[in-house]
Amino acid sequence: MRMYSPRSFCSTPAPLRRRHLSSTTELPELQWRQFLTLKGPPLLLVAVLLPLCMRTFGLEPQARCALIMVGVLTLSLFEVMPLFCVALFIPVMGSVSAVFGEARTMMTTSTILLGSFFNQTSFLVLGSLVINAVFAKCGILDLLTSTLLRRWKLQSKSFLLVIMLCTMAACSVLCSGSIVVLAALKPLMRQGLEESCIKRLLLGVAFAANAGSVLLPISSTTTLITLSLLRDFDHRLSLWSWIFVSGPVALLSTIICWWSLVSLFPAEEDADEEVLRSVEEGFEETERPQLLRQWSMSHASELVMTDGHWIMLCLTCLAVLGMTVFAETLEPVLGHPAIVALAVVVIAFGSGFMSRDEFLTLEWDLLAIVGGTNVMALMVRETALAAHASVLLTQSTFFEYLPFWPLLVLVISFLLPFGTFCGHSLTAVLILPLLVPLGVKLEEANFFALLCCIAIPFGMGMPNASFDNMAAQMLSQTLKRKRCELTLRDFFFSGSLMALTGGLLTVTLGFGVGSLQYGVPRMPKDVLKGRTPEELEPKVVKENRVLDLVQVRSPRSPRSSRSSRSSRPSFLRQLGRLNAFGAQRKSRIKASQ
């Protein structure tokens, strides 16, 4: 059984690979000049100049952490290196920049940063990757695709709806479920289908995979990063509360996406389609070549399951239930669900069911991305950037009179375009470490973080927004049919419509269902006036604590407060107070000594 992975599916064909190798051997100097011209300046700015400025001017830890986040965004936008390399570079930047301040030695700083790279979430990612490989080796999605091909015609609207719903469900458990579905559909798309049918099939699988990546806490990198951040700030999110909010949003958005794709890419047989008509019935009435090819292809990918396959499949399904449904029940016996994930890895490779070569083909870049996010979250908390940001929000007039729901709409309106143009993984790495502390300050950490996590995968208006979009575009290019290739226009119009639908469902249906689960959130102005929550305070670098910074406000009448609004500092000027907070902390320490 072939192992489907992003590397094998999206790898360069052999002739192109040989041509690429010859070009690299012939023109190494040209490539080196292009690197120095295009990628050299951003890398020099982030890797050398930024740490030098931080160390020379003695910036406070909060300002250093903010500049490191700007550097990570710069490296990603200029595509200096892959995202997993940028994630691996985060602890390097934090160490050379002395992100915790000059009071900590370089050895202490690097030890703290590297010690947070791997945690329980990292082992959950490893277990999810192995579960994905086990399901692929057992041919579960191939069997599902063959069953669907016997029941519905490939160009029908019914097949599109069913394959989108199945892809959504598969991607809630498998990290690369869309890869297996697309690989199974690829031979069928070469059999003379209409261009509109091919495009809506590819886009439907990609968009359904994005929607299904938030169904469960272990569905994708974004959900695992959210769980890791909530754990870092001493908050836990149960499985049922997650599904209670994410399930209706993902399901309804997938159905609306199906209707939109059918309307945007109509086929000739859509008007005459009989929804419950099977391939067998059409084959009995007329022996059309297309149905004959579909019938033969539906039997081509069948796999003979041995006893070892069935045993490993049952154990893997039990492990998925133990990591999700029965995680709290098994906690007194096994502890963290990461233990179950490690047990799956040991059984799969220790029993010989999977080989060492298959172990090497796992998507190790996901572990690097999650590890970089763990380090970023640690820096945000231990430099007290989250605590200082909450103090700045307390002083902001903008947040003082803004209810929770409009604030949520503003945040999601920012997340959707940022996720579209920068990618879902980068959005989770950079933005979620700032949004989770904001939810902690608002005393709605679980509710706020869950809605933000659901909204990120709906930003899918560009081909590079997610790996599922890139896989669909690359498959369309391998079909050798120019009119079937997915263009930027196809992704932008259909993906923007999907983003708008997902965002509206998140702030309406998701907010309403979440309010039933967590209660109606309080007004931010009633929460922000309180003291800094203990969860936002540093736990290791305790000299950066700001819990005792009390904001003193003189009582004002409503009329005087309105008249004094013009004299208050602007929000940008408040952001410049990060160094002032640090100086106040230093003077307080000296006075106590």
C-alpha atoms as one frame of an Amber mdcrd trajectory, in Angstrom:
protein
   0.000   0.000   0.000   1.415   3.373  -0.986   1.925   5.926   1.766   0.307
   9.222   0.792   2.059  12.207   2.263   2.436  15.851   1.268   5.962  15.151
   0.129   5.044  12.201  -2.088   1.907  13.829  -3.485   3.396  17.248  -4.213
   6.848  16.106  -5.211   8.375  17.316  -8.458   8.113  14.905 -11.436  11.309
  13.104 -12.423  12.010  14.999 -15.701  11.442  18.351 -14.027  13.565  17.252
 -11.076  16.460  16.309 -13.375  16.091  19.592 -15.237  16.078  21.463 -11.924
  19.210  19.648 -10.761  21.034  20.441 -13.973  20.086  24.097 -13.739  21.310
  24.304 -10.160  24.642  22.760 -11.070  25.050  25.061 -14.075  24.053  28.326
 -12.433  25.033  28.214  -8.759  26.419  31.736  -8.811  23.159  33.129 -10.187
  21.137  31.476  -7.430  23.549  32.750  -4.815  23.205  36.286  -6.184  19.412
  35.995  -6.148  19.554  34.852  -2.541  21.767  37.771  -1.537  19.583  40.233
  -3.437  16.099  39.051  -2.437  16.508  37.152   0.820  19.752  38.538   2.182
  18.514  41.966   3.359  15.512  40.664   5.369  17.656  37.942   6.930  20.374
  40.461   7.824  17.788  42.792   9.339  16.150  40.124  11.483  19.129  37.967
  12.437  21.750  40.686  13.022  20.419  44.221  13.224  17.377  43.569  15.433
  19.297  41.648  18.154  22.074  44.242  17.995  19.620  47.090  18.561  17.961
  45.263  21.452  21.258  44.587  23.191  22.764  48.019  22.462  19.862  50.234
  23.506  18.863  48.065  26.458  15.219  47.616  25.494  12.802  46.184  27.992
  11.772  42.492  27.669   8.301  43.433  26.424   9.682  45.523  23.564  12.162
  42.775  22.665   9.411  40.174  22.437   7.310  42.466  20.241  10.272  43.057
  17.889  10.928  39.311  17.660   7.327  38.795  16.535   7.830  41.491  13.885
  10.996  39.691  12.765   9.160  36.361  12.446   6.475  38.043  10.341   9.153
  39.612   8.126  10.905  36.296   7.480   7.598  34.645   6.594   6.279  37.373
   4.304   9.538  37.613   2.351   9.699  33.776   2.182  13.304  33.802   3.337
  12.924  30.252   4.606  10.121  27.696   5.065   7.727  28.224   7.942   9.081
  25.304   9.975  12.583  26.835   9.707  11.166  30.162  10.897   9.611  28.330
  13.857  12.955  26.708  14.653  14.589  30.137  14.438  12.319  31.624  17.144
  14.323  30.277  20.149  17.537  31.338  18.392  16.257  34.897  18.057  15.029
  34.916  21.626  18.399  33.767  22.938  20.646  36.124  20.951  18.309  39.023
  21.752  18.342  38.270  25.513  14.561  38.429  25.411  14.169  38.122  29.209
  16.460  41.062  29.885  20.100  41.547  30.711  19.563  40.295  34.262  19.415
  36.735  32.913  22.547  35.137  31.482  22.562  33.797  27.950  22.814  30.237
  29.244  19.764  30.698  31.457  17.758  32.336  28.684  18.564  29.656  26.114
  17.828  26.866  28.621  14.382  28.288  29.393  13.533  28.739  25.709  14.721
  25.312  24.590  13.019  23.625  27.546   9.632  24.862  26.347  10.020  23.720
  22.730   8.501  20.277  23.350   5.522  19.735  25.620   2.445  17.500  25.785
   0.971  19.046  22.638   4.066  18.058  20.656   3.483  14.400  21.482  -0.184
  14.769  20.539   0.992  15.994  17.132   3.304  12.986  16.804   0.465  10.626
  17.680  -1.829  12.324  15.156   0.765  11.908  12.420   1.109   8.194  13.138
  -2.678   7.753  13.237  -2.828   9.462   9.855  -0.215   7.044   8.489  -2.041
   3.993   9.901  -5.358   5.002   8.323  -3.615   5.650   5.002  -1.883   2.252
   5.089  -5.164   0.497   5.843  -6.761   2.222   2.842  -9.775   3.576   4.709
 -10.295   6.623   2.520  -9.611   4.595  -0.625 -12.364   2.192   0.409 -14.698
   5.111   1.101 -13.976   6.701  -2.271 -14.587   3.396  -4.081 -17.935   3.007
  -2.303 -18.994   6.510  -3.314 -17.954   5.929  -6.927 -20.239   2.881  -7.111
 -23.168   4.880  -5.766 -22.982   8.285  -7.482 -21.698   9.589 -10.774 -18.465
  11.535 -10.473 -19.824  14.682 -12.146 -23.039  14.797 -10.103 -23.905  17.358
  -7.447 -24.707  14.570  -5.006 -21.207  13.111  -5.290 -19.715  16.554  -4.653
 -21.789  17.027  -1.493 -21.024  13.559  -0.134 -17.294  13.766  -0.875 -17.128
  17.199   0.807 -18.872  15.933   3.941 -16.643  12.839   4.041 -13.522  14.974
   3.559 -14.621  17.255   6.376 -15.107  14.275   8.688 -11.817  12.648   7.636
  -9.799  15.830   8.152 -11.131  16.129  11.688  -8.980  13.098  12.540  -6.323
  12.975   9.807  -3.843  15.814   9.371  -3.591  15.204   5.609  -6.971  13.719
   4.801  -7.386  15.859   1.687  -4.173  14.390   0.258  -5.594  10.866   0.258
  -8.940  11.997  -1.190  -7.289  13.995  -3.979  -4.915  11.140  -4.767  -7.903
   8.775  -5.115  -9.767  11.235  -7.384  -6.778  12.062  -9.583  -7.077   9.039
 -11.987 -10.804   9.690 -12.363 -10.299  13.334 -13.328  -8.281  12.238 -16.353
 -11.313  10.461 -17.838 -12.787  13.396 -19.772 -14.791  15.195 -17.109 -16.042
  18.715 -17.706 -13.753  21.537 -16.647 -16.357  22.933 -14.262 -16.809  19.538
 -12.584 -13.070  19.155 -12.045 -12.694  22.640 -10.599 -15.573  22.322  -8.177
 -14.372  18.881  -7.073 -10.874  20.201  -6.315 -12.108  23.339  -4.580 -14.771
  21.402  -2.686 -12.262  18.926  -1.271  -9.850  21.730  -0.302 -12.491  23.931
   1.333 -14.133  21.017   3.143 -10.728  19.984   4.504 -10.191  23.513   5.819
 -13.598  23.500   7.486 -13.014  20.065   9.002  -9.658  21.112  10.457 -11.449
  22.699  13.444 -13.938  19.952  14.277 -11.792  18.307  16.988  -8.999  19.593
  19.235  -6.525  17.292  17.428  -7.675  18.089  13.884  -4.927  20.479  12.760
  -1.931  22.530  13.767  -4.152  25.516  14.568  -6.318  23.587  17.021  -3.319
  21.981  18.713  -1.644  25.381  19.059  -4.824  26.748  20.649  -4.896  23.897
  23.161  -1.216  24.409  23.953  -1.692  28.155  24.525  -4.694  27.629  26.766
  -2.722  25.094  28.772   0.166  27.552  29.123  -2.246  30.069  30.639  -3.803
  27.471  32.975  -7.042  26.913  31.050  -8.540  23.662  29.791 -11.064  23.120
  27.033 -13.133  19.945  27.029 -13.950  17.951  23.896 -17.721  18.342  24.098
 -17.584  22.094  24.586 -15.323  22.277  21.521 -17.590  20.153  19.300 -20.696
  21.928  20.606 -19.425  25.190  19.068 -17.294  24.063  16.118 -19.582  21.294
  14.799 -22.574  23.417  13.669 -20.312  26.079  12.155 -18.200  23.586  10.173
 -21.186  21.529   8.971 -23.327  24.461   7.866 -20.408  26.237   6.203 -19.576
  23.086   4.209 -23.148  22.788   2.949 -23.234  26.465   1.957 -19.874  26.033
   0.248 -21.284  23.104  -1.758 -24.228  25.215  -2.911 -21.882  28.086  -3.834
 -19.557  25.849  -5.871 -22.468  24.298  -7.743 -23.705  27.812  -8.590 -20.269
  29.161  -9.571 -19.220  26.084 -11.597 -22.385  24.615 -13.177 -22.242  21.417
 -15.248 -24.356  20.347 -18.208 -26.030  17.441 -16.404 -26.928  19.345 -13.231
 -30.476  20.120 -14.362 -31.260  16.492 -15.353 -29.613  14.886 -12.334 -31.561
  12.358 -10.300 -30.162  12.539  -6.806 -30.786   8.910  -5.797 -29.761   7.355
  -9.109 -26.790   5.023  -8.699 -24.010   4.116 -11.124 -25.295   0.534 -11.310
 -28.700   1.711 -12.561 -27.141   3.915 -15.214 -24.813   1.094 -16.247 -27.728
  -1.294 -16.714 -29.613   1.119 -18.980 -26.795   2.465 -21.135 -23.182   1.365
 -21.395 -21.637   4.809 -21.612 -17.821   4.786 -21.707 -17.605   7.229 -18.813
 -19.669   5.000 -16.512 -17.654   1.961 -17.581 -14.418   3.718 -16.683 -15.828
   4.891 -13.351 -17.049   1.378 -12.534 -13.657  -0.137 -13.284 -11.795   2.566
 -11.349 -14.021   2.052  -8.301 -12.595  -1.482  -7.934  -8.978  -0.611  -8.718
  -8.016   0.785  -5.302  -9.396  -1.987  -3.127  -6.986  -3.383  -0.527  -7.089
  -6.837   1.003  -7.181  -6.300   4.758  -5.173  -8.800   6.805  -5.597  -9.583
  10.483  -2.750  -7.195  11.252  -4.528  -4.389   9.433  -7.765  -4.964  11.333
  -6.045  -5.176  14.723  -4.016  -2.021  14.152  -7.054  -0.200  12.794  -9.119
  -1.101  15.867  -6.323  -0.045  18.225  -5.938   3.249  16.390  -9.679   3.962
  16.593  -9.601   3.215  20.327  -6.636   5.575  20.680  -8.539   8.352  18.910
 -11.447   7.863  21.309  -9.050   7.854  24.256  -7.400  11.093  23.117 -10.706
  12.885  22.540 -13.918  11.447  23.955 -12.577   9.624  27.032  -9.608  11.896
  27.775 -11.000  13.109  31.104 -12.160   9.617  32.078  -8.715   8.100  31.480
  -6.866  10.932  33.200  -6.713   9.207  36.644  -5.378   6.044  34.967  -3.077
   7.246  32.175  -2.683  10.953  32.809  -2.377  13.304  29.830  -3.790  12.152
  26.441  -0.261  12.520  25.072   0.513   9.180  26.787  -2.099   7.527  24.562
  -0.536   9.184  21.522   2.902   7.863  22.451   1.434   4.395  22.988   0.124
   4.467  19.395   3.601   5.324  18.112   5.177   2.497  20.124   2.621  -0.094
  19.018   2.654   0.912  15.330   6.419   0.800  14.922   7.323  -1.618  17.699
   5.050  -4.339  16.336   6.530  -4.039  12.851   3.261  -2.903  11.287   5.037
   0.221  10.078   8.678   0.365   9.042  11.514   2.775   9.744  11.200   4.233
   6.251   7.579   5.098   6.962   8.663   6.709  10.226  10.999   8.973   8.260
   8.177  10.068   5.904   6.092  11.594   8.701   5.433  15.325   8.523   8.049
  16.409  11.021   7.675  20.053  10.030   4.412  20.174  12.016   6.331  19.369
  15.194   8.698  22.244  14.458   5.802  24.674  13.928   4.111  23.670  17.195
   7.454  23.877  19.031   8.098  27.395  17.751   4.629  28.429  18.891   5.334
  27.030  22.366   8.464  29.178  22.589   6.575  32.237  21.337   3.852  31.754
  23.951   6.490  31.392  26.661   8.156  34.652  25.617   4.812  36.484  25.545
   4.068  35.393  29.105   7.534  35.499  30.702   8.386  38.941  29.297   5.035
  40.141  30.682   4.034  41.367  27.221   0.557  39.923  27.766   0.250  41.606
  31.174   1.459  44.973  29.861  -0.907  44.716  26.900  -3.807  44.190  29.300
  -2.774  47.334  31.210  -2.689  49.305  27.965  -6.155  48.020  27.108  -7.350
  49.246  30.482  -6.248  52.769  29.609  -7.678  52.698  26.080 -10.846  54.671
  25.443 -11.616  52.467  22.448 -12.059  49.311  24.526 -13.781  51.068  27.399
 -17.160  51.396  25.685 -16.941  48.477  23.228 -19.121  45.414  23.986 -17.762
  41.898  23.633 -19.566  40.995  20.395 -18.325  43.990  18.333 -14.835  43.314
  19.697 -15.117  39.706  18.489 -16.286  40.892  15.056 -13.287  43.206  14.766
 -10.841  40.445  15.728 -12.332  37.909  13.303 -12.457  40.542  10.554  -8.707
  40.877  11.027  -8.029  37.129  11.251  -9.768  36.233   7.973  -7.658  38.415
   5.611  -4.493  37.775   7.619  -5.035  34.015   7.381  -5.841  34.337   3.675
  -2.673  36.169   2.663  -0.227  34.918   5.326  -1.458  31.342   5.793  -3.212
  29.542   8.608  -0.091  28.213  10.300   1.642  31.606  10.418  -1.526  33.196
  11.785  -1.653  30.604  14.546   2.040  31.073  15.352   1.957  34.881  15.522
  -1.565  36.031  16.362  -2.939  33.370  18.709  -0.221  33.966  21.370  -1.574
  37.524  21.589  -5.291  36.727  21.380  -5.328  34.031  24.076  -3.950  36.461
  26.738  -6.598  38.961  25.627  -9.258  36.322  26.268  -7.731  35.646  29.679
  -7.937  39.337  30.511 -11.569  39.432  29.358 -12.268  36.399  31.595 -13.490
  34.473  28.521 -10.309  32.611  27.601 -11.894  29.373  26.345 -14.787  31.034
  24.525 -12.702  33.750  22.863  -9.821  31.430  21.881 -12.215  28.813  20.451
 -14.028  31.308  18.213 -10.734  32.763  16.977  -9.411  29.264  16.254 -12.555
  28.398  14.275 -12.299  31.578  12.197  -8.666  31.167  11.089  -9.140  28.223
   8.619 -11.971  30.080   6.847  -9.449  32.515   5.387  -9.010  30.501   2.176
  -9.152  33.041  -0.639  -5.578  32.402  -1.847  -3.847  29.224  -3.076  -1.137
  29.490  -0.400  -3.567  30.039   2.472  -3.391  26.381   3.512  -1.747  23.166
   2.419  -5.111  21.800   1.255  -5.470  24.711  -1.184  -1.915  24.226  -2.469
  -2.473  20.484  -2.946  -5.645  21.108  -4.977  -3.896  23.651  -7.179  -0.890
  21.388  -7.782  -3.134  18.467  -8.728  -4.978  20.647 -11.250  -1.635  21.473
 -12.874  -0.698  17.779 -13.211  -3.849  16.967 -15.194  -2.255  18.489 -18.339
  -5.515  20.299 -19.196  -5.077  24.053 -19.305  -8.731  24.918 -18.788  -8.912
  22.677 -15.707  -6.112  24.426 -13.822  -7.220  26.346 -10.756  -6.348  30.017
 -11.117  -5.988  32.796  -8.604  -9.394  34.064  -9.725 -11.032  30.725  -8.856
  -9.569  30.723  -5.354 -10.224  34.405  -4.729 -13.912  34.515  -5.642 -14.994
  31.155  -4.236 -12.615  31.344  -1.263 -13.645  34.896  -0.369 -17.277  33.837
  -0.432 -16.390  30.920   1.839 -14.448  33.237   4.163 -17.385  35.639   4.397
 -19.773  32.760   5.096 -17.503  31.201   7.711 -16.906  34.526   9.439 -20.611
  35.322   9.610 -21.421  31.857  10.935 -18.682  32.161  13.562 -19.880  35.513
  14.938 -23.567  34.542  14.802 -24.115  30.787  15.128 -20.822  30.116  16.899
 -21.294  33.023  19.288 -24.890  32.037  20.023 -24.110  28.378  20.662 -21.043
  29.321  22.690 -23.120  31.694  24.828 -25.352  28.762  25.728 -22.243  26.806
  26.708 -20.222  29.487  28.545 -22.816  32.145  29.294 -23.173  35.651  27.900
 -19.799  37.472  28.174 -19.521  40.530  30.369 -18.803  44.007  29.075 -15.053
  44.445  28.517 -15.049  47.736  30.425 -16.273  45.917  33.551 -13.480  43.348
  33.252 -10.560  45.478  32.104 -10.747  47.697  35.181  -9.694  44.786  37.373
  -6.180  43.811  38.274  -3.944  41.804  35.948  -4.942  38.101  36.058  -2.441
  35.811  37.682  -2.436  33.580  34.560  -0.790  36.369  32.545   2.041  36.866
  35.009   5.497  35.337  34.428   6.055  32.079  36.271   9.792  31.614  35.676
  11.211  35.085  35.074   9.491  36.550  38.117  11.351  39.870  37.998   9.069
  40.823  35.078   5.887  40.493  37.128   3.536  43.497  36.983   0.740  42.352
  39.279   1.411  45.150  41.728   1.217  47.889  39.088  -2.094  49.421  40.184
  -3.721  51.837  37.789  -5.006  54.804  39.799  -7.858  56.737  38.224  -9.411
  59.823  39.641 -13.199  59.769  39.741 -14.774  61.836  36.993 -18.245  62.817
  36.149 -19.615  61.764  32.790 -19.432  65.340  31.506 -15.824  65.847  32.592
 -14.823  62.494  31.128 -16.227  63.511  27.761 -14.430  66.830  27.845 -11.116
  65.209  28.730 -11.104  62.637  25.937  -9.115  64.902  23.682  -6.369  65.198
  26.294  -5.901  61.428  26.632  -2.941  59.892  24.811  -3.592  58.022  21.585
  -3.417  54.251  21.309  -0.135  54.385  19.406   1.376  56.528  22.112   0.203
  54.014  24.707   2.044  51.269  22.850   5.214  53.264  23.355   4.844  52.952
  27.111   6.312  49.451  27.242   9.722  50.824  28.210   8.107  53.160  30.736
   6.530  50.197  32.516   9.918  48.511  32.642  11.551  51.607  34.107   8.808
  51.851  36.722   9.421  48.241  37.701  13.168  48.821  38.050  12.677  51.910
  40.224  10.253  49.990  42.424  12.799  47.186  42.905  15.533  49.670  43.833
  13.241  51.416  46.298  12.397  48.127  47.995  16.094  47.310  48.326
